[in-house]
Amino acid sequence: MTQSTDAPIDADSDTLRTLLRHQASTVTVVTAPGSPAVGFTATSFTSVSLAPPIVSFCLNLGSSSWPAVARARHVAVHLLAHHQQELARTFATSGVDRFATPTRWRAGPEGVPILDDTLAWLLCRVVDRVTVGDHAVVLAEPEVLRHADVGSPLLYHRGRYAGLAGDQPAVSRRPAA
């Protein structure tokens, strides 16, 4: 185990942000219906409970997506695949039409935008929103989901997109005769 010789320091916003860069997170895009529909990149997605099934994600109250998410009865959470770094960047960029070409999507159940070719997606019914500081923790119950049988997740670590060690493109194999 590596030990630090640095003395502990007070935890403020900047030092906490620096520390949290050491945590690798799965990259997700959350979408919600609206006029227009909204979506944003999030690394705060997690499972809260299996009985009943509840997941959560966090969103800054100052985000342009917050008003639509605050009203939404349903949202979709998309787990991005390693090759979807540009999609993650698009949904992390302010002031652009995130659903314009080249983004591929369709209207799903409850009118929620569903992104194509993600590693997985969950259509969720929002059950609660809890304001904590400058963010809202959104709690949602998955109702419908889809996942791929192959692929590797897109991760975010130390301010960069990353993948799992040894990630290789899927190799198609012919069945033995």
C-alpha contacts under 8 A as a table, 3 or more apart, distances in Angstrom:
res1	aa1	res2	aa2	distance
10	D	15	T	7.74
11	A	14	D	7.96
11	A	15	T	5.76
11	A	16	L	5.86
12	D	15	T	5.46
12	D	16	L	5.95
13	S	16	L	5.24
13	S	17	R	6.08
14	D	17	R	5.13
14	D	18	T	6.26
15	T	18	T	5.03
15	T	19	L	6.17
16	L	19	L	5.04
16	L	20	L	6.08
17	R	20	L	5.16
17	R	21	R	6.45
18	T	21	R	5.40
18	T	22	H	7.59
19	L	22	H	5.82
19	L	23	Q	7.84
20	L	23	Q	5.39
21	R	24	A	7.42
21	R	157	H	5.96
21	R	158	R	4.46
21	R	159	G	6.45
22	H	157	H	6.34
22	H	158	R	5.76
23	Q	157	H	6.26
23	Q	158	R	7.65
24	A	155	L	6.30
24	A	156	Y	5.53
24	A	157	H	4.57
24	A	158	R	7.68
25	S	43	T	5.60
25	S	44	S	7.47
25	S	155	L	5.38
25	S	156	Y	5.21
25	S	157	H	6.67
26	T	43	T	5.83
26	T	45	F	7.63
26	T	79	L	7.25
26	T	80	L	7.86
26	T	153	P	6.69
26	T	154	L	6.06
26	T	155	L	4.61
26	T	156	Y	6.40
27	V	41	T	7.02
27	V	42	A	6.12
27	V	43	T	5.00
27	V	79	L	6.30
27	V	80	L	5.95
27	V	88	A	7.39
27	V	153	P	7.63
27	V	154	L	5.64
27	V	155	L	5.47
27	V	156	Y	6.32
28	T	41	T	5.74
28	T	42	A	5.22
28	T	43	T	6.07
28	T	45	F	7.07
28	T	77	V	6.49
28	T	78	H	5.25
28	T	79	L	4.61
28	T	80	L	5.65
28	T	88	A	7.66
29	V	39	G	6.58
29	V	40	F	5.45
29	V	41	T	4.40
29	V	42	A	5.85
29	V	77	V	5.90
29	V	78	H	5.13
29	V	79	L	6.81
29	V	80	L	7.30
29	V	88	A	7.03
29	V	91	F	6.98
30	V	39	G	5.35
30	V	40	F	5.53
30	V	41	T	6.47
30	V	42	A	7.01
30	V	75	V	6.83
30	V	76	A	5.57
30	V	77	V	4.54
30	V	78	H	6.22
31	T	37	A	7.35
31	T	38	V	5.61
31	T	39	G	4.09
31	T	40	F	6.73
31	T	75	V	5.68
31	T	76	A	5.24
31	T	77	V	6.66
31	T	112	V	6.75
31	T	113	P	5.99
31	T	114	I	7.47
32	A	37	A	5.91
32	A	38	V	5.38
32	A	39	G	6.30
32	A	68	A	6.81
32	A	69	V	6.20
32	A	72	A	6.51
32	A	74	H	6.79
32	A	75	V	4.74
32	A	76	A	6.58
32	A	112	V	5.41
32	A	113	P	6.53
33	P	36	P	7.35
33	P	37	A	4.57
33	P	38	V	6.50
33	P	68	A	7.31
33	P	72	A	6.94
33	P	74	H	7.82
33	P	75	V	7.38
33	P	111	G	5.87
33	P	112	V	4.78
33	P	113	P	6.49
34	G	37	A	4.23
34	G	38	V	6.73
34	G	68	A	6.21
34	G	72	A	8.00
37	A	68	A	7.84
37	A	112	V	7.92
37	A	113	P	7.26
38	V	65	S	5.65
38	V	68	A	6.91
38	V	98	R	7.90
39	G	65	S	6.52
39	G	91	F	6.30
39	G	98	R	7.19
40	F	65	S	7.02
40	F	91	F	4.75
40	F	92	A	5.81
41	T	88	A	5.93
41	T	89	R	7.73
41	T	91	F	5.19
41	T	92	A	5.09
42	A	45	F	6.80
42	A	57	F	7.36
42	A	58	C	7.49
42	A	59	L	7.79
43	T	57	F	7.97
43	T	156	Y	7.39
44	S	56	S	7.72
44	S	57	F	5.11
44	S	58	C	5.76
45	F	55	V	7.24
45	F	56	S	5.60
45	F	57	F	4.36
45	F	58	C	7.26
46	T	55	V	5.71
46	T	56	S	5.47
46	T	57	F	6.56
47	S	50	L	7.68
47	S	54	I	6.34
47	S	55	V	4.38
47	S	56	S	6.39
48	V	53	P	7.59
48	V	54	I	5.36
48	V	55	V	5.06
48	V	56	S	6.53
49	S	52	P	6.09
49	S	53	P	5.21
49	S	54	I	4.97
49	S	55	V	6.91
50	L	53	P	4.12
50	L	54	I	6.47
51	A	54	I	7.79
52	P	141	E	7.85
53	P	141	E	5.81
53	P	142	P	6.64
54	I	139	L	6.54
54	I	140	A	5.49
54	I	141	E	4.63
54	I	142	P	6.72
55	V	139	L	5.82
55	V	140	A	5.41
55	V	141	E	6.35
55	V	142	P	7.35
56	S	137	V	6.60
56	S	138	V	5.38
56	S	139	L	4.55
56	S	140	A	6.13
57	F	137	V	5.86
57	F	138	V	5.48
57	F	139	L	7.03
58	C	135	H	6.38
58	C	136	A	5.57
58	C	137	V	4.53
58	C	138	V	6.03
59	L	63	S	7.15
59	L	66	W	6.92
59	L	135	H	5.36
59	L	136	A	5.42
59	L	137	V	6.73
59	L	138	V	7.73
60	N	63	S	5.33
60	N	66	W	7.14
60	N	134	D	5.91
60	N	135	H	4.23
60	N	136	A	6.40
61	L	66	W	5.84
61	L	134	D	5.78
61	L	135	H	5.12
61	L	136	A	6.37
62	G	66	W	6.91
62	G	134	D	7.69
63	S	66	W	5.30
64	S	67	P	6.95
65	S	68	A	5.77
65	S	69	V	6.29
66	W	69	V	5.01
66	W	70	A	5.77
67	P	70	A	5.07
67	P	71	R	6.55
68	A	71	R	5.30
68	A	72	A	5.98
69	V	72	A	4.95
69	V	75	V	7.64
70	A	129	R	7.68
72	A	75	V	6.83
72	A	126	V	7.31
73	R	125	R	5.86
73	R	126	V	5.44
74	H	110	E	6.90
74	H	112	V	6.97
74	H	123	L	6.98
74	H	124	C	5.48
74	H	125	R	4.46
74	H	126	V	5.57
75	V	112	V	6.20
75	V	123	L	5.96
75	V	124	C	5.40
75	V	125	R	6.63
75	V	126	V	7.07
76	A	112	V	6.57
76	A	113	P	7.23
76	A	114	I	6.83
76	A	121	W	6.64
76	A	122	L	5.45
76	A	123	L	4.42
76	A	124	C	5.90
77	V	121	W	5.49
77	V	122	L	5.26
77	V	123	L	6.66
77	V	124	C	7.63
78	H	114	I	7.94
78	H	115	L	7.25
78	H	118	T	6.38
78	H	119	L	7.45
78	H	120	A	5.77
78	H	121	W	4.24
78	H	122	L	6.57
79	L	118	T	6.17
79	L	119	L	5.52
79	L	120	A	5.15
79	L	121	W	6.09
79	L	153	P	7.14
79	L	154	L	7.89
80	L	84	Q	6.09
80	L	88	A	7.67
80	L	118	T	5.12
80	L	119	L	5.41
80	L	120	A	7.19
80	L	153	P	5.99
80	L	154	L	5.61
81	A	84	Q	5.51
81	A	118	T	5.82
81	A	119	L	4.99
81	A	151	G	6.42
81	A	152	S	5.59
81	A	153	P	4.48
81	A	154	L	5.03
82	H	85	Q	6.83
82	H	151	G	7.57
82	H	152	S	5.61
82	H	153	P	4.96
82	H	154	L	3.95
82	H	155	L	7.37
82	H	162	A	7.53
82	H	163	G	6.02
83	H	154	L	7.23
84	Q	87	L	5.25
84	Q	88	A	6.41
84	Q	118	T	7.92
84	Q	154	L	7.12
85	Q	88	A	5.05
85	Q	89	R	6.24
85	Q	154	L	7.27
85	Q	161	Y	6.89
86	E	89	R	4.96
86	E	90	T	6.10
87	L	90	T	5.05
87	L	91	F	6.37
87	L	103	T	7.06
88	A	91	F	5.36
88	A	92	A	6.17
89	R	92	A	4.96
89	R	93	T	6.19
90	T	93	T	5.33
90	T	96	V	7.81
90	T	98	R	5.93
91	F	94	S	7.86
91	F	98	R	5.72
93	T	96	V	6.61
97	D	100	A	5.51
98	R	103	T	7.11
99	F	103	T	5.52
99	F	104	R	7.43
99	F	105	W	7.40
100	A	103	T	5.74
101	T	104	R	6.87
103	T	115	L	7.69
104	R	115	L	6.07
104	R	116	D	5.54
105	W	113	P	6.45
105	W	114	I	5.44
105	W	115	L	4.24
105	W	116	D	5.22
106	R	113	P	5.70
106	R	114	I	5.42
106	R	115	L	6.65
106	R	116	D	7.57
107	A	111	G	5.26
107	A	112	V	5.68
107	A	113	P	4.66
107	A	114	I	6.04
108	G	111	G	5.32
108	G	112	V	5.14
108	G	113	P	5.66
108	G	114	I	5.58
109	P	112	V	6.04
109	P	123	L	7.66
112	V	123	L	7.89
114	I	121	W	7.71
115	L	118	T	6.66
118	T	121	W	6.94
118	T	148	A	7.86
119	L	147	H	5.90
119	L	148	A	5.46
119	L	150	V	7.92
119	L	151	G	6.51
119	L	152	S	7.41
119	L	153	P	6.94
120	A	145	L	7.35
120	A	146	R	5.48
120	A	147	H	4.01
120	A	148	A	6.12
121	W	145	L	5.58
121	W	146	R	5.47
121	W	147	H	6.49
122	L	142	P	5.93
122	L	143	E	7.31
122	L	144	V	5.85
122	L	145	L	4.26
122	L	146	R	6.64
123	L	142	P	5.69
123	L	143	E	5.78
123	L	144	V	5.19
123	L	145	L	6.08
124	C	140	A	5.54
124	C	141	E	5.06
124	C	142	P	4.06
124	C	143	E	5.41
124	C	144	V	7.14
125	R	140	A	5.32
125	R	141	E	5.13
125	R	142	P	6.38
125	R	143	E	6.80
126	V	129	R	7.83
126	V	138	V	7.11
126	V	139	L	6.03
126	V	140	A	4.18
126	V	141	E	6.38
127	V	138	V	7.88
127	V	139	L	5.69
127	V	140	A	5.13
127	V	141	E	6.69
128	D	138	V	6.03
128	D	139	L	5.14
128	D	140	A	6.93
129	R	136	A	6.13
129	R	137	V	5.63
129	R	138	V	4.54
129	R	139	L	6.14
130	V	136	A	5.34
130	V	137	V	5.08
130	V	138	V	6.51
131	T	134	D	7.43
131	T	135	H	5.94
131	T	136	A	4.33
131	T	137	V	6.33
132	V	135	H	5.47
132	V	136	A	5.83
132	V	137	V	7.09
133	G	136	A	7.87
142	P	145	L	7.19
148	A	151	G	7.03
150	V	170	A	7.41
151	G	169	P	7.97
151	G	170	A	7.21
152	S	163	G	7.40
152	S	164	L	7.41
152	S	167	D	7.06
153	P	163	G	6.65
153	P	164	L	7.64
154	L	161	Y	6.77
154	L	162	A	6.23
154	L	163	G	5.60
155	L	161	Y	5.60
155	L	162	A	4.95
155	L	163	G	5.57
155	L	164	L	7.79
156	Y	159	G	6.61
156	Y	160	R	5.55
156	Y	161	Y	4.52
156	Y	162	A	5.75
157	H	160	R	5.44
157	H	161	Y	6.36
157	H	162	A	6.59
163	G	167	D	6.67
164	L	167	D	5.60
